[in-house]
């Protein structure tokens, strides 16, 4: 019984470490991309390996980020209670976990098609380099966005084996959306980042400037979604368009919740509402394909 409790506790620790609840951020765009590319009829094998690739990439990337940022997290009062700084999960076992996740990604890419396999090292490179970017550039939010954009682009490639403008616009939307809410999230670390020589858009342009840039990124994301909808006609329909309008409304709420002098709602604005946005995109995208 004690062993079972230890296993359950360890699984919970890993779940918190890699933030499984945030999977929706990449899954939403990837699923819409995969279903659109296959006209709602993905081959079971393609769907299976594409989802495994996404699972391996997202989980491994988050775990690697926790390892690379462990010392920074330990210094920051906001993150000092994360699993590695607290000693709940060791760096060594996390690195083994990362290696297994990335092996799953590469093997899944191999099972999909040659192009996915050839591009998997690029995805691995982006996931590796992102965690270091805040040490030398305020563009770190965009690097995170580009890394996340690999999900919808990769899903499209998994089905078709070729690039398309639809995949690029979905990737662009994912990139700018992620970068936008990451700026909001990063605003709460403004003082810590500035004191410790870390880079971010809020540090470079101030919290007010950062929130303005975040809003512009989100407008860009909406523009990419709109262009995706437009060039995909008549395959796309009114349901997805309504979904995009709802997402616009959620983004308006998101940016009203956080102001330079009031950052108390940062987690609600950056993560909770973004999770709802991801769910709206999945529902609208799936219904648009099948109805």
Secondary structure by P-SEA (a helix, b strand, c coil): caaaaaaaaaaaaaaaaaccccccaaaaaaaaaaaaaacccccaaaaaaaaaaaaaaaaaaaaaaaaaaaaaaaacccccccccccccccaaaaaaaaaaaaaaaaaaaaaccaaaaaaaaaaaaaaaacccccccccaaaaaaaaaaaaaaaaaaaaccccccaaaaaaaaaaaaaaaaaaaaaaccaaaaaaaaccccccccccaaaaaaaaaaaaaaaaaaaaaaaaaacccccaaaaaaaaaaaaaaaaaaaaccccccccccccccaaaaaaaaaaaaaaaaaacc
